């Protein structure tokens, strides 16, 4: 899953929260190793597990960024027909 580059208004690239969290919190790597091992023990490949775990977060980031930019078209492209269910919230 490709990462989305995060940039400040002046164009400087900054780290995302996942990167910062894993550097700051002691349980970051151990927790991920435990999770990955558990997935494997349950017969789930790393790619399957990673896609299941990361896609919702990537989509949430995209929706939040669209909302903050006022990009209703971007939200509508992602949600398709379900857009009408949330259109009044944005």
GIFEN-V380585 format. One record per backbone hydrogen bond with DSSP energy under -0.5 kcal/mol. NH is the residue of the N-H (numbers start at 1). CO is the residue of the C=O. Records with the same first field share a line. If there is no record, write none. Layout:
NH: CO  CO
This chain:
5: 3
6: 14
8: 12
11: 8
14: 6
20: 16
21: 17
22: 18
23: 19
24: 20
25: 21
26: 24
28: 25
30: 26
31: 27
32: 28
33: 29
34: 30
35: 31
36: 32
37: 33
38: 34
39: 35
40: 36
41: 37
42: 38
43: 40
44: 39
45: 43
49: 45
50: 46
51: 47
52: 48
53: 49
54: 50
55: 51
58: 54
59: 55
60: 56
61: 57
62: 58
63: 59
64: 60
65: 61
66: 62
67: 63
68: 64
69: 65
70: 66  67
71: 66
72: 70
75: 71
76: 72
77: 73
78: 74
79: 75
80: 76
82: 79
83: 80
84: 81
85: 82
86: 82  83
87: 83
89: 86
90: 86  87
